[in-house]
Amino acid sequence: MKFRSVFDIIGPVMIGPSSSHTAGAARIGKMSRELFGRKPDWAKIHLYGSFAKTYEGHGTDVALIGGILGFDTYDERIRDAKTLAQDENVDIQIIEEDGSSDHPNTARIELGDQDGTFELVGISIGGGKAEITELNGFELRLSGQSPAILVMHNDRFGAIASVTTVLAEYEINIGHMEVARREEGQEAMMIIETDEKIPNDVMEQLNECDHILQVVTISE
């Protein structure tokens, strides 16, 4: 694995005990909260591989719940995440899955409320880092290491160009971009990682682009 800086070797500022099972899990939970866009009424957390076998001893469960509540990896409230979720009337279910997964540290999170549901699959890849590999059935790769936006759109000619044109007008550079769709002409999704966080006024302009259904920002 190639490290980008000494901080990748030392590891993240975090609530322990494990960068993979605790900090990485918290990042997965927090990305699910940011993508859902609000506090959920309920969450179902499916654990696979080593996550399912060791989650209580390594604090994976409280880290995921803390992330869902919006806590960062270093937030001391993570230790009390189960109690805080109850206090906020967020119903949490932890489900240990027997099935295998492509990565040993895998969690599938379902969030929901009266306005809708949301699902993602995340993996903890070590050193407190995490990736999202699936979102509402779309396969993708989202690291969470750079500012990013998720764009839901109709699969129509010009939809991608309308978004990238706005970013170019504001001189916002794209570091990584993926586009996925289920079927031709149906709902599609863009994941765009940028070199800087996109300002709110630019987000509003993106929401007004042709064929765009929703734009969600993901903090670094």
C-alpha positions as CSV (number, residue, x, y, z in Angstrom):
1,M,0.0,0.0,0.0
2,K,1.4,3.4,-0.9
3,F,1.1,6.0,1.9
4,R,0.7,9.6,0.9
5,S,2.0,11.1,4.2
6,V,3.4,10.3,7.6
7,F,-0.2,10.7,8.9
8,D,-1.3,7.7,6.8
9,I,1.3,5.7,8.7
10,I,0.6,7.0,12.2
11,G,-3.1,6.7,11.7
12,P,-6.1,9.0,12.3
13,V,-7.1,10.9,15.4
14,M,-9.7,8.6,16.7
15,I,-11.6,6.9,19.5
16,G,-10.0,3.4,19.7
17,P,-9.2,0.7,19.9
18,S,-8.8,-0.1,16.2
19,S,-8.2,2.1,13.2
20,S,-9.8,-0.5,10.9
21,H,-12.7,-1.7,13.1
22,T,-13.4,1.6,14.9
23,A,-12.2,4.7,13.0
24,G,-13.0,3.1,9.6
25,A,-16.4,2.0,10.8
26,A,-17.2,5.5,12.1
27,R,-16.3,6.9,8.6
28,I,-18.7,4.4,7.0
29,G,-21.5,5.4,9.3
30,K,-20.8,9.1,8.9
31,M,-20.8,8.9,5.1
32,S,-24.2,7.1,5.3
33,R,-25.6,9.9,7.4
34,E,-24.3,12.6,5.0
35,L,-25.6,10.8,2.0
36,F,-29.0,10.3,3.6
37,G,-29.0,14.0,4.5
38,R,-30.8,13.9,7.8
39,K,-31.2,12.0,11.1
40,P,-32.9,8.7,10.3
41,D,-35.7,7.2,12.4
42,W,-34.1,3.7,12.1
43,A,-31.0,2.0,11.0
44,K,-30.2,-1.6,10.2
45,I,-26.5,-2.4,10.3
46,H,-25.5,-5.7,8.6
47,L,-22.0,-6.9,9.5
48,Y,-19.9,-9.3,7.5
49,G,-16.6,-11.1,7.9
50,S,-14.4,-9.9,10.8
51,F,-16.8,-7.0,11.5
52,A,-19.4,-9.6,12.3
53,K,-17.0,-11.7,14.5
54,T,-15.3,-9.0,16.6
55,Y,-17.5,-6.0,16.5
56,E,-18.3,-5.8,20.2
57,G,-14.7,-6.1,21.4
58,H,-13.4,-3.6,18.8
59,G,-16.2,-1.1,19.2
60,T,-17.3,-1.4,15.6
61,D,-21.0,-1.3,16.5
62,V,-20.7,2.0,18.5
63,A,-18.5,3.5,15.9
64,L,-21.0,2.8,13.1
65,I,-23.8,4.1,15.2
66,G,-21.8,7.2,16.2
67,G,-21.1,7.9,12.5
68,I,-24.8,7.5,11.7
69,L,-25.5,10.1,14.5
70,G,-23.0,12.4,12.7
71,F,-19.9,12.0,15.0
72,D,-16.3,12.2,13.7
73,T,-13.8,9.5,14.4
74,Y,-12.3,11.5,17.3
75,D,-15.6,12.4,18.9
76,E,-15.7,11.0,22.5
77,R,-19.5,10.6,22.3
78,I,-18.9,7.5,20.1
79,R,-18.4,5.5,23.3
80,D,-22.0,6.3,24.3
81,A,-23.5,6.1,20.8
82,K,-26.0,3.3,21.7
83,T,-27.5,5.3,24.5
84,L,-27.4,8.6,22.5
85,A,-29.3,6.8,19.6
86,Q,-32.0,5.8,22.1
87,D,-32.2,9.3,23.5
88,E,-32.6,10.6,19.9
89,N,-35.3,8.0,19.2
90,V,-33.2,6.3,16.5
91,D,-34.0,2.6,16.4
92,I,-30.8,0.6,15.8
93,Q,-30.6,-3.1,14.7
94,I,-27.2,-4.9,14.5
95,I,-27.4,-8.0,12.2
96,E,-24.5,-10.5,12.1
97,E,-24.4,-12.0,8.6
98,D,-23.1,-15.5,7.9
99,G,-22.6,-14.9,4.2
100,S,-19.2,-14.0,2.7
101,S,-18.2,-10.6,1.3
102,D,-15.4,-9.3,-1.0
103,H,-13.7,-7.6,1.9
104,P,-13.4,-8.9,5.5
105,N,-14.4,-5.5,7.1
106,T,-17.8,-4.9,5.4
107,A,-20.9,-3.2,6.6
108,R,-24.2,-2.7,4.8
109,I,-26.3,0.1,6.3
110,E,-30.0,0.7,5.7
111,L,-31.4,4.1,6.9
112,G,-35.0,5.2,6.8
113,D,-37.7,7.5,8.0
114,Q,-41.2,8.4,6.9
115,D,-39.8,10.2,3.8
116,G,-37.7,7.4,2.4
117,T,-35.0,4.8,2.7
118,F,-31.4,4.6,1.8
119,E,-28.8,1.8,1.6
120,L,-25.0,1.6,1.2
121,V,-22.2,-0.9,1.5
122,G,-18.9,0.2,3.0
123,I,-15.6,-1.4,3.7
124,S,-12.8,-0.4,6.1
125,I,-9.5,-0.6,4.3
126,G,-7.1,0.1,7.2
127,G,-5.5,3.2,8.8
128,G,-9.0,4.6,9.5
129,K,-9.8,4.8,5.8
130,A,-13.1,3.6,4.3
131,E,-14.7,3.2,0.9
132,I,-18.3,3.0,-0.2
133,T,-18.6,0.3,-2.8
134,E,-22.4,0.3,-3.3
135,L,-25.1,2.9,-3.0
136,N,-28.8,2.1,-3.5
137,G,-27.8,-0.7,-5.7
138,F,-25.3,1.2,-7.8
139,E,-21.7,-0.1,-7.7
140,L,-19.1,2.6,-7.2
141,R,-15.9,3.6,-5.4
142,L,-16.1,6.5,-3.0
143,S,-13.2,7.0,-0.6
144,G,-14.4,9.9,1.5
145,Q,-10.8,11.2,1.5
146,S,-11.6,14.2,-0.7
147,P,-14.6,16.5,-1.0
148,A,-17.2,14.9,-3.1
149,I,-20.7,15.2,-4.5
150,L,-23.3,12.6,-5.4
151,V,-25.5,13.5,-8.2
152,M,-28.7,11.6,-9.0
153,H,-30.0,12.2,-12.5
154,N,-32.0,10.9,-15.3
155,D,-30.0,9.0,-17.9
156,R,-30.3,11.7,-20.6
157,F,-28.0,13.3,-23.2
158,G,-26.4,16.3,-21.7
159,A,-26.9,15.6,-18.0
160,I,-23.2,14.9,-17.3
161,A,-22.1,17.9,-19.4
162,S,-24.4,20.3,-17.6
163,V,-22.8,19.4,-14.2
164,T,-19.2,19.5,-15.4
165,T,-19.8,22.8,-17.2
166,V,-20.9,24.4,-13.9
167,L,-17.8,23.1,-12.1
168,A,-15.6,24.4,-14.9
169,E,-17.2,27.8,-14.8
170,Y,-16.2,28.0,-11.1
171,E,-12.7,26.5,-11.8
172,I,-13.4,23.5,-9.6
173,N,-11.1,20.7,-10.6
174,I,-12.4,17.1,-10.7
175,G,-10.0,14.5,-9.2
176,H,-12.1,11.4,-9.7
177,M,-15.5,10.8,-11.3
178,E,-17.7,7.7,-11.8
179,V,-21.0,7.3,-13.6
180,A,-23.4,4.4,-13.1
181,R,-26.8,3.5,-14.3
182,R,-29.2,0.5,-13.8
183,E,-30.8,0.6,-17.3
184,E,-30.5,2.8,-20.3
185,G,-32.8,5.9,-20.0
186,Q,-33.5,5.3,-16.3
187,E,-32.1,6.8,-13.1
188,A,-28.4,7.2,-13.0
189,M,-25.8,8.5,-10.6
190,M,-22.5,10.5,-10.7
191,I,-19.9,10.5,-8.0
192,I,-17.5,13.4,-8.4
193,E,-14.5,13.9,-6.1
194,T,-13.0,17.5,-6.3
195,D,-9.9,19.3,-5.1
196,E,-12.0,21.6,-2.9
197,K,-15.3,21.7,-1.2
198,I,-18.1,23.0,-3.4
199,P,-19.7,26.2,-2.1
200,N,-23.4,26.2,-1.4
201,D,-24.3,28.6,-4.2
202,V,-22.6,26.2,-6.7
203,M,-24.6,23.3,-5.2
204,E,-27.8,25.3,-5.7
205,Q,-26.8,25.9,-9.4
206,L,-26.1,22.2,-9.9
207,N,-29.5,21.3,-8.5
208,E,-31.0,23.4,-11.3
209,C,-29.2,21.7,-14.1
210,D,-31.2,19.8,-16.7
211,H,-32.2,16.2,-15.8
212,I,-30.7,16.5,-12.3
213,L,-32.8,15.0,-9.5
214,Q,-30.7,15.5,-6.4
215,V,-27.2,16.7,-5.5
216,V,-25.7,15.8,-2.1
217,T,-22.3,17.0,-0.8
218,I,-20.0,14.8,1.2
219,S,-17.5,16.4,3.6
220,E,-13.9,15.6,3.6
